[in-house]
Structure formats: structure tokens, C-alpha cells
């Protein structure tokens, strides 16, 4: 829990759609499709094919720069690294739509940007980074910049930005600034999927043979800066595609991510991805090919490829390219199986061609590609292609020593890449009929356990404490917490509140999560009243005595310190540079009792364990790695998970992925049920249906807190209006809703009237609270069920009905007390007892909090 935030946060305010962590799919548009901006209606399909063949040969020089084409190959000018498929995406906030080339043979995502020093003539508008509220140049000192390799520093009266250069084989190039921004994909389900802080190249000097109707590249390769590597934790490092046959006009190829990308079931075969000399490319091991039953073993002049990957699988190459000696044997065997008249290719590009039969259906032999552990059966649509009305050719070609498994050979296969298992899988599929792959387990959202601190599942649980002792401590924390939200407040003396030292802001609920790669499990305090996520880290100069191991950031491959001159660090306010030699962003958080956390701000992967037993990973979440933490922190927990409304909270950081929605359902205290409270995100967090009421979140003096407008309260049919002593509160939020405060606190005048009316409707013997904490207490009936009146909290636009479990609590075997308390002035908190057995949903786009009566033990 952060101390009262007197820090001004100038940060991201995103309003982007939801991410379905089960998986999603996007359209993959062939460059010659009528849906493609490259489509030329004047060109015949055969002219389009001819161009694609030329691009195939040119592309070999991208994968194998020193290669020489076979003498049979036309020596045309090498074009730039253009792939064959395009994907729509958007950059920035608000989203700006771009059509880029989807390329498994490259890594960097880049697009032309405005203002542009030297851009090629693009027909569609250029992305203007100045209009994106989430655009953030990458520092040249950052790890991201260093990983990219060919970069340099550039400073124009400010921080030195990371400038990149990408050069292609034909002399084409892109130069510009590396930046973080939100990257949004349009799912085939009609929704959008947004990823925050994706590094992209903002090209301002781009020239060569780029097509004027597209803008840049979406790299899907295996390198560290590719889209797949950046969003990998969110998609379980899985993607797949299903390429429809060429000139299929009614269907679009699909590019799938996450669980939608799983390739399994009858007919599926898998082969390992082999490490190769370039991390970008996906190398496989081809052992041989069969024509019918005749197997031809793979041979290559290059001895270096014997034990390594010897063929690259690529979506951007149309033809399949094989070493010349191997190709020659394969062509001879194919020709021996076809009893038709051989003719020359119309453009002399392909060597094995036939005059097409009248029905254009050539009877070709089955060809099987024998990869290591996987036999991929290729039918005629994978091996032969009509290059004119009368000529059909073998869609394979020779090169000197190098190999590419092209996209014609992959059509009508679901081809899946699992980058954790390091495999590529193939499944014969009619790609024209493939729909979205249903995965209901996490569809549209996910939920995690929310563990009450006094639950037996909590590390803070003390089995020697009675339920009443736990309650006493919770009450004490409630009073202390008022000072977190209202630092100048005074608790009413009328409550006879114990005047102990103010403890730090213990929340009442905990949540399990993991940091880093591999994931390191932590139990943190869940807190709607704070923002910063922080945990104790190792090595620690001065850490409080934590019983569980500390997070060791040196063991996380995804840990990235934040530079002290970065926008993230500057926006934090209470942060500075650690030293001249180590420009890491150092943060400080100080609490009301003098407790503190100091450490380093960093990016790392944060993983939440879903209640469906899967895990949800969010890359590049910034958090505090505390190495100097002192005070009266509990040794059984490590730090805070801030879910407040401020810019650095978990909710703000993962907001685009969860549609800025979260909810919780708190089971009653000491429930006999073994159920745990639930914390829900995304579509799982939607609160709707009969009984739902909603009230606006009102902007308040502190962005962290969720302010509501309470108009009054009713006891039965008797309504009591809230009259504020503070003129400043007229029309503004006057109560904070908080999961971390047990009791509900009301202004003294309202509380006095409310207590009097409640007391008037209860015919029981009044007694004193054992600890003199609560003022309205009764001797508990023999069945311990007090007949309490219904109390209704009248929020703006929402009447929330509170039953006895929300308003009264047993504080001993014989005493039951009203779970409300007064505070001086007009400061109010709607605590968690009042929220129990309500599904409480926060929609930060609509700026509402919703309540729905719910048996939370059955959720």
C-alpha cells in the first residue's frame, strides 16, 4: 500500500478493448487477395503467380545472403524482404490502423511514421506518434535497445533515444526511433486485442523497393524483438496459421495465437525447431522426401548442415526451395510418375511443367516431406500450380545448397509453432472452413483467488487466534486505514477507539502471483487503496524478516531495470537515479507510521494463477524491487499488489488486456464454506443481470482511490440524508469504496442518526463491546442470529441493500456489534463487510462501480 500519494502521476490513460487469454485469431491476407492493398485488378492470377515466384527466389537471399541461385534460376533484381501475407493492426492510443507484412522471416515490427524525413510514397496516412498518448521512445541505455544490435543514441534536447537501422539485401532500408506503444490486433471474433508497451520501429527514413500500399513489417520470427517474443507470455508462446489455397476468394487465411494456436488431434505430426545461426529463422531438419513409395534421402553439399537444421520454414516464400542435387533427384522421380506432355514454363522460371488437361486436374503423385519425427503429406495443391490456362508446373525449385519450405507446400495445413516446446506441428485441414477455435476455459477473461488474510489459506493465518481476536485486529486496521485515505482525519472520540500507533496500510486480502521468468511465486497484499506493485528482492541490504524466499531478479531472464531518465521513472515523482555509474530508477515509498520500501523500479513478467488452473502472464509490468524495507510489515507476505485507479497500478498497466474491468466477490467472514473469494478480470469481471445497480466513480483529489457519491442511508423505510460539513464535497465523491478496510466509516453526524435509528428497531439488550471499539452492541441471541433491520446505502443511481451479515458482526461468543463507525469531518469509507456477498465490479472505462447480490461461496 502506498503512503498517501502526494505524487503527481503523469502516465497512461488507455481505453482499449479486451484480450482473450484463451487465444484469438486475426485475418492473414494474401498480398494478391482482393482484400489486400497490394491487389492489382488488372493483373491475371498467372501474372500474380509469376511475381510471387520472383519474390521467392529473391527471398532466398534474405535467408542465405551468400547464396547463389541455380543457373536455372532467373537472375532478376533482388527485391526487398517482402512477404506474401499481410495483417491489419493498430498502433497507439487512440488506435491508428496499419496494414503490414506478416513475416516469419524477420523480427522487428516497424511502420512509417510522421513527420518523415525521407519516406517512400505511401498511399495511406502515416502514423503520427505525437497523437498517441501511449507512445514512449526507448532509451538508448535500455536493454531493449542493446538487444536490437544495430542501434545508436540520438538526443535532441532531451533523453538519448534509441535509433535503429534495418537494411535489406537490395539496399532498401528503414531507419528511425525505437519506441514503446500499444499494439492492437483485430480478432476474427469482432473484438480487438491490445498489448501495451510493445517495442516498434517508428521509421522516418525508409527507401527502396517497398510497396506504396503497405507500411512496414510485422516480424513473427524467433528473435527477441519479434511480435511473438514480445507478447509470448500472453499467448503461451504459441502461434499458428492456416493458409487457404491460392485464388480462394471467399475465405481468408487465419493467424492464431495462444490456445487458438494449439495444433492437436488426429493427423497431427510435430518436428523440432533446430537452433540455427540466426535466431530469427525457424530451422527444421529435413531427412528426405518420398514420391509415392520411393524415398529420396536429403543430400546437400554443405557439411555444416548434416546435424543441424537444414531447411527454413517460411510463410513469406511461395515456392519450396531445395539444394540442387537433391532437387534434381526429386524432379526426376516426380516426372517418372506423370504421363503427360512436358512443356516449358511460360516465364522459364520453373523447370518441370506440363500441358494442363482439359479439366485442369493433373494427376500427380503424393509427395511426403520427411522431417525429423514428422511426415508431412503433400497433395497436388501443395506441389503443382497452374501458371497459365494451359500450363501446370511443379512448385519446387533448386538453389545451390539452401532450402526453404514455402507457403504453397503449407496450404490447407494448420501449421503451429510452439516456442516453449520448440516444435512446429502440421495438421491436414481445410483452411477455408476453419473458424475460431473455441476455448471456453478462459474466454474473454479470467479469475484468481482472493485470500482473506485470516483465512486458513493465508500465510498470515494464525491458528492460535480466535475468530474474535482476528476481528479485533481487523477493526484496529480499519481505524488505522482511515488515516491512509484521509491523512488529516481524526477518529471520533465517541467510539472509544484505542489510540495505538498507526500501523501501515495492511489490506485484508492477499493474492498469489509470480514475478519473472521462470515464474517466482509471491503472496502480496491486494489493495484497492494503493497503486504501486512491489515485493522484497534479493540481494537485500535491509529487508524485514520475510519467512518465504525473496525474489532474486538476477535469475529472471525478463527482468529489465528502468532507466532513471525514462518517462516511467520521471512520472513516478518520488524516484531518482541510483548513481552516476548505475542510472537505474530508484523509488521510495514511506507510510504513515514510518514504515518504508525503497528499491529499484523495473520491468518484468507478472503471472497470475487463474482459478481454471492455467496461468495468465503479462510481460513488461513495472514494479518496485524493494531492497530496503523496514517497519512493522508482516513477515509472511511480500509487498503489495496495488489495484487502485492510479497510473502505476496493476489495473492501469494491464487495463487494455482486461478491457479495464475487474470485480471481486467476498465470501462472508468465517464462512463455513471452504470457498475462497474471487478476483475477476476482463469479461469474467462483468457485473450484469437482475439485481445489478451501478453508481459513477467520481474524480477525487487522489487518483488512486475510488470515490463514490453517497446520498444517504435508510434503516427499513426511514431514510437519513447525508449532509456534508464540507462545502467542497457538494457534487463530488464523498465516500471511498475499499476492499482493505473491514468496517464502514461515516461522518459523525450521519453515523449518530443512523445508529439511533438502528437501535430503535432492535429490541435487544445493549451491551458494551469487549474491546470498546464499536459503540452499538447487543447481547447475542441463543441462535446467534440477530434480527437486524435492512439498511440501504443510497449511492448516486444505486441503492445497495445491506443484510445483517453486511451490518452486524459477532465480536465474541456473547456480543454482536454494528459494523459501522464514525469519523470526524466528512470522511467516509465503504468497507469490505458491507460488500460481502455482493459481486462488486469496477468498469474503469465507463467509470462505474456495480453491485449485484451474490452468494460468493458458490461462485
N, C-alpha and C positions, 0 to 999 in steps of 0.2 A: 504494500500500500504506500503510495507516495504521500509525502507530507502535503499539507495544504498547498496546492500548486500556485505559487505566485510567479510561476514561469509562464511566459507567453509562448505558446506553440504555434509556429507558422508552418503548417505541414499539409499533408494530402487530404483533400476532401473529394472522395471518389463516389461516383454514382453509376456504377457499372453492374451488369447483370450477374446472374448466379452461375456457379461452377458445380457441375455434377461430378462428384468424385468417383462415381462408379465407372465413368467413362463417357465419352462423347465422340461424335463424328462430324467431319466437315466435308464439303464437296471438294473434289480434286478434279480440276477442269483441264482436259487436254488442250494444248495450245491451239489445235486446229478445230476444236469444238465451236459451234455457233455461239456458245456462252462465253468464249474466250475473247478478250480484247484483241488478240493476235489474229483472229479469224479473218480470212480474206475470201469473201463470197465469189470472187472471180476465179480463184484457183480451183481446179478439179481435185478430187481426192488423190489422184495419181501424182499431181504436182506437189500436193502437200506431203505425200509419201517420199517423193524424191528429195524434198528439202529435209525431211526427217532423217533420211539415210545420210545425207551430207553432214548433218549435225552429229550423227552417231560417230562417224569417222573423226570429226573434229574433236569430239568429246574424249576420245582415246588419249589425246594429247593433254587433256586435263588430268586424267588419272595416271598416265605414264608419260611425263614430259619429255623423256629422251627417246620415246618410241619412234619407230619408223613404220609407216604403213606398208603392207604388202604391195608389190609392184602392180598388183591387180586393182589396187585401191585408187580412185580418182584423187589427184593432188590439188584439191580446191583450197581456197583460202580458209585458214582455220578461224572459225567464228568464236565469239566469246562463249563462256560457260553457260549456255542457255539450256535449261532442262525442258522436258516435254510436257510438264503439268504445272498448273497454276493453282494458287489458293487465295481466297479472299481473306483479308484480316484487317484489323484496325489498330492504329497506334494512338496513344494519348487519351486525355480526358478534356473535352468530350472526344469520343472515338472518331478517328479520321480514317475512312476506308481506303485500302490499298489492294492492288492485285499484284502479288509477287510470285516468282517461280519457286515451286516446292522442289527442293533438290536434296536427294540423299547423298550427293557427292560434294556437298560443301557445308560449312558450319555457320558462318556469320549471317545474321539477319541484317539486311540493310535496305534502305529506301532513299530515294532522292528527297532532299529537304530544302526548304525555303528559309532565308534567301540563299540562292545558289550562285557561287562564283562562276562555275563552268559546268552546267548540267547539260546532258543530251536533251534533245527536244522531246519532252514527254507530253502526250496529248491530254492526260488527266492532270488535275491540280496536284501540286507538290505539298507534302506535309510541312506545316509551319510549326516548329517546336515552341515558338513564343506563345502560341494559343493553347498549349497543353499545360494544364495545372500540375500534371504529374511528371513532366519532363525534367530530368536531372542529369546534367553532364557527369560522366565518370571522371574521377580524379586520376591524373597520370601516375600518382603514387599507389593507386589501389591494386589489389591482387588481380582484379578483372582485367585491368589494362596490361599488367605484366603477362598474364596468361595468353593474351591475344598475340603477343610476339611482335609483329611489325607495327609498332606504335611509337609515338614521340609526344613530348609535352608541348602544349601551346597555352600561352597566357595572354589575355587581353584585359589588363587592369583588374585582375581577379585571380581566382584559383586556377592552377595549371590543369587544363583539360586534357583528356586522353584523345589523341588524334590517331586515326587508323589509316592504313593503306592496304588495298586489296588489288593485286594485279593478275590479269588473266593471260593465257597463252598467246593471244593475238595482239596484245598491247592494250586491250581495254582495261580500264581501271575504275576504282571507286576510292575516293578519299573523303574523310570527314571526321566528325566528332563521335566518339563512343558515348552513349548515354543510356540511362535507365528510363523506361517509361512503361505504361500499361499496354499490354498486348492482348487484343481481343479477337477471338475466333467465332465465326457464326456457325453454331451447331446445326446439323441437319434436322434437329427436333424443333427448330424455330427459335430457340433461346440462344443467348450469347454466353461465351465462356471467357472470362477475363483473368489475366495473370499480371500481377503487379511486379514492378521493378525488373523487367526483362531488359537485358543489355542489347541494344541495337546500334547499328551504324547509321548515323544521320549524314548521308552523302551530300557534299556540297561541291565536289569536283569529280565528275563522272563522265567518262568519254569512251568511245569505241564503237562496237557494233551492237549495242544494246537496242532492243526494240522499243520504239517510242510509245507503244501502248501498254507497257508494263513498267513497274517501278521496283527494281531490285530483286533480292533473293530472300527466300525463307530457308535457311540451312537446316537440314534434317540429318546431317551427318553425325558421326560419333565423337567429334571433338568437343572440348569443354564449353565453347560459346554457342553451340548449336541450340536451336529451339528445344530439341529433345532433351539435351543435357540440362538446360535451364529449368524446364518445367518437369523434369524427370520425377522428382519426389511426389508430385501431384498426380502423375499418371502411372505410377509404379514402374517407370522406365519402360513402358510398353507402347508401341505404335504399330499399326498395320495399315495396309491399303488393299483395295480390290479394284483392279483396273478393268474396265469394260472393254470389249473388243473395239478395235478402231472403226470409226464411222458408225458407231451405235449412237443414234441421235436422240433416243428417248430416255436414256439413262446416263447418270453421271457417276464417275468413279468416286469412291469414298476413301477418306483418310481418317483412321480411327485412333483413339487414344485411351489409355487406361484399361479398364475392364472391357470396354468395347473393342479393344485391340487383341483380346485373347484369341488365339487360334488353337482350337482343340476339336476333338471328336473324330469320327470315322474318316479315314483317308489322310489324316494329318501326319506329316513327316517333318522332322527337325534336324538341322545341321548346325554345328558350332560356328560362331563368328571367331575367326582366327586373328590374333593380333598381327598387325602388319606395319610397314614402315611409316604409314600416315594414319594418324588416329581418326581422321575424318571418314575414311572409306571403310565399307563393310566387306571384308575379305572372307571368302569361303574356300573350302577345299574341294575341288572337282577331281574325282578319281577316274572318271571316264564317261562315255556316252554309249548307249545302245541304239541301234537301228533295228527295230523288230527284236529278234533274239540275238543279234550279232553285237557283241560288246567290243568297243574300241577303247583301249586304255589311254588315259591322258598322257601326252608326251609334250615336253617343252624344252627348248634349247637352254633355258635358264636353270642352272643347277640350284640357284638360291631358293627356288620355289618348291623344291621337292617336298620338304617337310612343313612348309608354311602355306598360308592361303595363296591360292594361285588364280583366283578369279574374283572380280569385284561384282557384287550385285548392285544394280543401279536402276532407279526409276526414270532417270533422265536420258538414257540411251535407248534408242528404238531397237536397233539390231543387237544380236548376240555376237560378240567378237571372240574369236578363238585363235590360238597360236597357229601359224601357217601349216606346219607339219601335221598337227592334229586335225585341223580343218580339212586338209586335203583327203585324209583317210575317211573322215566323216562324210564329206561330199560324195566320194566315190561309192560308199555303201548306200547312201540315200538314192543316188542316181540308179543304182542297180535294182532298187525296189520299185521304180516308177517306169511304166511302159508308155511313155508319151514322147512326143517330138520335142527335143530340146531346141530352144531359140535363144537369141541374145537378149539381154535386158535392154529396155528402151534407152536407158541412160548409161549403160555399160558399168553399172555400179555393182550389181550382184551377179555372181558367175553361174549359178545353177538355176535356169529358168525354163519354163515350159509354156507351150501354147495352151491357153485355158480351154477346157472342154466347154460345150455349149451351155451346160448348167453351171459353169464356173466352179464346180466342186471337184477339185483334183484329189485323187485317191493317193494319199501319202502314207508312208509307214509311221508307226508310233516311234517317237524318239524319247529315250529316257536319259535324263541327266543324273548321273550317279555322284551325288555329293557325299561327303563323309557322314554316314548314318542316315541318309535320306535319298530315296529315289524319286525324282520328280518327273512324272509322265507328261510329255508334251504332245498335244494333239495338233492337227493341221493348222488351227488358228494361231498356234504358238510358233509354228515353224515355217509356214508359207504365207505369202502376201501377194495380192493382185496389184501389179504395178501399172497395169493398163487394162483396157477392156479385153485384151486378148492374151496377156502375158501374166503368168504367176511365177514368183521366184522364191527360192529358199532364203529365209530371213536371217541367215547367219553369214558372217564374213570373216576373212583371215586378216591377221596382223602378224608382225614379225614374231613376237614372243608373248604378247599380253592378252588378257581375257576380260571380258565384261559380259555378265548375264543381263541382257537388256529387257526392256519392258514388254516387247511382243511375246517373249517367252513366259512372262509372268501374268499375262492377261487371263482372266477367268480363274485366277488363283487368289485366295486370301493369303496374303504374304505378311507374316507377323514378325516383328523384331522385339525380342525380349533382352534388354541391355543389362539386366541383372544376371540372368542365366547365360547370357552371351550366346543366344541362339537365333536363327532365322527359321521360321516354320512355314510350310506350304500346305494349303488345303484346297483341293479342287472345288470351285464354287462358281455358280452362275452369278457373276457380279452385277448383271442387270437386275437381279431380283433381290439383291441384298438390301435389307432395311437396317434400321438401327438395331444393334444387338442389345436386347433388353437385359438389364441387370438391376433388379429391384432392391437389392440389399441396401445400397446407399443412394438410391436415386434421388437426385435433387438436394440432398443434404445429409447430415449425419448427426449423431448424438454421442455424448460422452457421459460418464458417471460424474455426478457432483456429490462429493462425500462430505457429510456434515462432520465438523471437527470432533464431535463427541460420539460419532458412530464407531462401532467396533471395527469398521474397515479403515478408520482413520489412523495415521501414525501418531496423532495427538491423543488418541483414546487412552484414558487412564482407568483400568478396570477396578481400581480401588475407590474411585469416586462414585458416589451415588448419583442417581439422576438429578436429585435436588441440588447436590453440590455443583454438578455441571451447570445447572440452570443459574445458580448464584453467580458463577464465573461469567456466564453469558450475559447476565444482566449488567455486571460490572463493566464488561467490554462494551456493552451498548452505551452506557453513560460516557465512557471514555471516547467512544466513537463520535459522539456529538461534537466534541472538540476538533475532530478531524474535518467535519463538514463546515462547522461554524466556529472558527478558532477563538472568537471573542465572546462566545456564548457562556452563559452561566447556568448550570443546572439549578432548578428551583430548590430552595432550602426546604420547601414544604414536603418534598419527597423523602427527606432524611437520608439522602444519598450518601454513602460512605465517601469521604474525601481522601481517597487513596491517591497515590501517584498515578498520573495519567499514563497508561500503558500504550504501546504502539498499536497501530490500527489492525489488530487481529481481525480477519474476516472469519465468518462462521463456517464456510465451506471450502473444501480443498478439491483440487483437480489433478489427476495424473497427466503428465506429458513427458515428452522426451526432447532432448536437445542434441543436435549434431548428427554426424554420420561416421560410424554407426550410431544409432539412437542410444542416448543415455537417459534412463528414466529418472524423473524428478517428481516430487509431490509438492505443489505450490498452493498458496492460498488464493482462492478465486475471489476477486473483488471488483464489484461494480462501482466502487468508490475510488479507484485509482487507475492509472494508465500503464506505467512502465512495467514491463516483464523483466524480472531479474532473478538470478539464482547465485548461490555461492559457487565460486570457481577455484580450481586448483591450478597452480600453487597459490596459496592464500597467505598474505602477510599477517593479517589479523582477522580471522574468521571466528564467529561464535562457534561453540562446540556443537557441531551437527552430527547426529548419530549415523546418518547414511553417508555413503561416499560423496565427495564433491565432484562436480563436473570438471574434467580435465580437457580444456579446449585444444591442447596440443594433439589430442588423439582424434579430433574431428576433422575430416578432410574437407568439410564445408564451412568451417569457421573462418570468418574474414573480419579482421578488425576494421573499424570505421575511422577514416582519416579525420583529424581534428579540424580540418578546414572544409570538410564536406558540408553540404546543405543539411544533412541529417543531424550532424553534431551541432552545428550552429543553431538549428531550430530548437534544440533541447534546452538552451538557456544556461542551466547550471552545469556547464561542461567546458572543458578546456583541453589544451594539449598536454600530454603526459611529460614530454621533454623535447628538446631540440633534436635529439638523436632518434627519438621514438615518437612520431607525430600521431599517436593513437588518441582517439577521443576518450577522455576520462570524464565520468559522470559522478555526481554526488546527490544523494537523497538523504535529507535529515527529517526525522519525525519529531512530534511534539514533546516527547519525553527525553529527547537527546539521542535516541537510537538512530543509527545511520547505516547506509550502504554506500560504499564507494567502489568504483571499479572501472572497467572498460566497456564502452559500447561497441557491439559487434553484430555482424550478420551471421546467422546460422539457420539450419533447417529445424523447424519446430514440428513435432509429430504428436498428434492426439490419438489415443486409442479409442476407436469407435465402439459403441455398445454392440455392434454387429460382429465384433472380433477382428475386423480389419483395422488398419491404421491409416490416418489421413496426414500427409506430410505437406508442410508449407515451406518452400525454400526462401532463403534470404529474409527471414524475420529478424528485425533488430531487437536486441535485448541487452540488459546490463549483466555483465560478468563480474559479480561482486568479489573483490579480493580484500576488502577492508570493511567488515561489517560488525557492528557492536551494539549492545543494548540488551534488551530483555526479549530477544527473539526466541521462539520455541525451538529446541534442538532437533525436533523430529520432522520439521518442514524446512524447505529451502526456498525462501523468497516468495515472490508474488506473481500472479498472473492477472495483470490489470485488464479489466474489460469495461472500463469507463468510456466516456464519449470523447476523450482527447485524442490527439493525432497519433500518439505513440502506443496506444492500447492495442491489444491483440485484435479486438473487433475492427478497429480502423485499418490495421495492417492487412488482415485477411478479408476485409469487407467486400471487395469485388468478387471474391470467390464464394461468398455466402449470401450474396445479394443484400448485404448489410442487415441481416436478420439473425437474432439469437433469442432463445427463450429458455426458461427453466421451469421445472415443476418440483417443488419442495415437499417431500413427504413430511407428515406431522412429526413433531418431536417425540422420541421414544415410541415410535410406532412399532407394534408387534410384528408388522410385516418386515421381511428381510429385504424389501425393495430399497434401492438407492435413488436419491434424487437425480434427475436427468438435466443435462445441459445440452441444448439442441442448436444446430446451426443450419442456415440455408432454408430449403423448403421444409426440412424437418421442424423448423422453428416457427412456421406459420401458425398463428392462433386465429381460428375462424370457427364458424358454426354456431348452433343455438347457445345462447347464454353469453356470447362474447360481447364485451364492451371495450371501447378504446378511448384513450384520452391523449391529447397532444403532449409531446415533450416540449417544454418551454425553454428557450435560451436563457441561460443564467450567467452569473458573474464568473463561474468556473466551468470550462468546457467539459471537464472530467465527469461532473455529477449530472444525474438525470433528474431534472426539476419537473414537477407536475404542478397543476393548479388545483388545490383542494378548496371547494366552496363551502363545505360544511359537513356535518355528520348527523345521522339520525339514530335514535335509540327507539326501536319499534317504529311508531308513527310520528314520534316527536323529533322535529328537525332543529338542529342548532347550527346557526350560520357561523362561519369563520370570519371574525373581524380582526384584521391585522393592525397592530400598533404602528407598523412601518408603512408610511405613505409610498415608499419606494417600491413596495410589493404590489401595488394596485395594477392589475392586468398582467402580473408576472408570475412565474413559478414561485410557490410558497412552501413546497414540501419536496424533499428528496426521497426517491424510492431507492432502497439499498438492500442488497442481499446479505450484507455483512453485519447488519445491526439487528439484534434479536427483538428488542422492544420497539413499539411505535411511540415517537415523541411528538407532542403537540404543544402549541403555545399555551402558557399558563392559563389565560382567560378561557380559551376553548376547552382545555382539559378539565378545569374546575366545573364548568357547566356540564360537560359530558359525564364526568364521574358522578355528579349529583343525580343526573337523570338515570344512569345505570343503577346506582344504589337504590333509587326509588322503585325500580322494577324488580329488585331481587329481595325476596323475603327470607333471608337467612341471617344468622348471627355473624356480625362483623368482628374480625379479629385483627391483630397486628401481624404484619409479615415477620417471619422468624428473623430475617436479617434487616428489617426496617428499610428495605429497598423500594417496595411497591406500597402504595397507600390504601388501595381498595382491596381488601382481602376478606375471605369468608372461611368459616369452618366447613370443611368438605363434607358433603352428604356421605352416607354409608356406601353408596354405589359410586362415589367419587365423580358423579355426573351432575354438575351444577346447571340449574335451569337458568341460563343467561339469555337476555333479550338479543334479538338480531340487531346488529349495528351496521349501518350502511355508510360507507365513505363516498361522499358526493364529489367526485373529481369532475373537471370540465368535460362534459359529454359522456361520462361513465359513472354509473352507480355500482360500486363494488360491495357486494353483500358479504358481511363477515359473520361466520357462525362462532359458536363458543370456542372451538379449537383455535380460532384466529384471535380471540379476545381475552380468554382466560387460560391460566396455566397453573398446574399444581406445583407449589414450591416446597411442599413437604407432604408427608402422609396425611396430614390433617388440615392443610391450608391450601386454598386456591385463590389466586390473585388476578386482578385485572392487568393485562399485559401492555398497558399504556402508561406513559409517564409524562410529566410536564417539563418544559424548559422555559427559561426566561426569554423575553423578547418574542419574536415571531418565527423562530427557527423550528422546523419540523422534519421528521424522518419517518417514512412508512417502512417499518421493519419487516423482518422475514417471517415472524409468527403470523402476522396479518396476511402474508402472501401464501401461506401453506395451503395445499390442496387447491391452488389456482395455477393454471398454466399461464405464465406471465411472459409475454412476448414483446421484444423491442424491435421495432422496424425503424432503422436509422435513416432510411430514405424518405419514408412518409412522416418521420418524426412523431411516432406514436408509441405508446405502451398499451398493450391489450391484456385483458384478464378474462379467463374462462374457468368457471368452477370445474374442477377435475379431481378424480381420485388418483393422486400422483403415485400411490403404491401400485397401481395397475397399469401404469404407462409402459 
